Amino acid sequence: MKKKVTNSSARKRYSILVSNDDGIDAPGIYALVQELKKIAQVTVVAPDKQQSAVGHAITMNYPLRVKEYSKNGNFWGYAVQGTPADCVKIAVRALLKRKPDLIVSGINHGSNTAISVIYSGTVSAATEGVVLGIPSIAISLTTYKPSPDFSYAAQIARKLSLLVLKNGLPRRTLLNVNVPAIPRKQIKGIRITQQGKSVWNDVFDRRCDPGGIDYYWLTGDLENIDKDLKYDEAAVRNGYVSITPIHYDLTDYAMYEELQSWDINSLK
Amino acid sequence: MKKKVTNSSARKRYSILVSNDDGIDAPGIYALVQELKKIAQVTVVAPDKQQSAVGHAITMNYPLRVKEYSKNGNFWGYAVQGTPADCVKIAVRALLKRKPDLIVSGINHGSNTAISVIYSGTVSAATEGVVLGIPSIAISLTTYKPSPDFSYAAQIARKLSLLVLKNGLPRRTLLNVNVPAIPRKQIKGIRITQQGKSVWNDVFDRRCDPGGIDYYWLTGDLENIDKDLKYDEAAVRNGYVSITPIHYDLTDYAMYEELQSWDINSLK
């Protein structure tokens, strides 16, 4: 890197690291940065290309390359040949001079609710942030239509960032935000939610290539079994912005107790 | 697929799907299959190459290809050009005639404890199993030395599989097993554990390629802060086989309650 790139005008109080999984050239991250620049010095470190559904992948078997990137004269950042989690790791451990006050990942083009949370690159960037001890937010706009309007979701991100900077978050917890892609006046409100139980009905579309070899495309849709508005997917389907506090302690404590009664020593 | 490949001799009672993240040609999956064949009909669907640290990545932007694979006349399976989660999805949704009774992922060459659980492809294959409603086990041998002896870990996998087939597991819970790479008589016992809090001290080794361009290698080591034997990493370091029940409900319920007191409606 020859010089430090920045999205700050001057004398900004907070520093925010922005990443995503749709790639540094995605409109969602551009809209997010324009809003966050109003309240903070913003540094962008994001994948150089689309990385959806990469989960919490990290790159260990290949080296990472980093390139400066700019757009429209008002968006600068580092494009990384890697995953969202790679971007946050390399930003905090190697590229930034000091730890950012906050990490915001997004704005994802598509929802990250229910089971999708575990596949989400957007969420994994924020998870990596809290692993590194930095309060983090993941934000998604719940539509797959091309060219959606990210402006309301970006405003939510800015306001929630200020709340988090003021209130803090527990050491290992991030906020996963999903914003319905509907006109602002149709938004019914903001709900604190739980990760829903809905899963994907995976369908593998089997085809045959011109050489006669089979291949499979993964497709399918979300089997929405969550009707209660306390769940993320139900909240957004009903016109609410959903905010779910999530963490990465995967221990099932109820089963931890129950397993003590199993005849575990017979395994030895 | 022209014919159904199988690792069964005959009239086996249970069906077990085996996957991993080290790739279908890894010695750990070979050792696992030889043991599990003693108690069940075993089908192997595993990545065609090494997929460590891919987290819960799934492949949606590329088609998946599947090839039959065999080794030594006593190991057959399907090699998938995809991630561990892809393998389990395509096995259950497209390749297998009926749902397996159990999924076992491993034996991973290297530990999957503490923070590594969220990066682990081995664990993600088992997680995908429980997402699909199938009891699942992930198993790892905690050494990075070349050519370790997988036989004791394979026996643990067989015995634990029988216990799980007998007792069942809760709907969304899997068992994450880590076996110390020490002689069997030095194993102190089996412990039910919680996911530890240790994290990686990431170091990015910055280098310059022959063309004068910087690149970065991710390296570092686990900062072991878990001393209590109730944690996975502490248990294996002290000579115990560790069994951690984990799930994928990432909701932080304590923070869910606390967030209700935040001025959330100011965001709207």
Interface residues (C-beta under 8 A of the other chain):
Chain A: M1 Q50 S52 A53 V54 G55 H56 A57 I58 T59 M60 N61 P63 L64 R65 V66 A85 D86 K89 I90 R93 A94 I115 V117 I118 Y119 S124 T127 V131 I156 K159 L160 L163 N167 L169 P170 R172 T173 I187 G189 I190 I192 T193 Q194 Q195 K197 V199 D202 V203 F204 R206 R207 I213 D214 Y215 Y216 W217 L218 V241 I243 T244 P245 I246 H247 Y248 D249 L250 T251 D252 Y253 A254 M255 Y256 L259 Q260 W262 D263 I264 N265 S266 L267 K268
Chain B: M1 Q50 S52 A53 V54 G55 H56 A57 I58 T59 M60 N61 P63 L64 R65 V66 A85 D86 K89 I90 R93 A94 I115 V117 I118 Y119 S124 T127 V131 I156 K159 L160 L163 N167 L169 P170 R172 T173 I187 G189 I190 I192 T193 Q194 Q195 K197 V199 D202 V203 F204 R206 R207 I213 D214 Y215 Y216 W217 L218 V241 I243 T244 P245 I246 H247 Y248 D249 L250 T251 D252 Y253 A254 M255 Y256 L259 Q260 W262 D263 I264 N265 S266 L267 K268
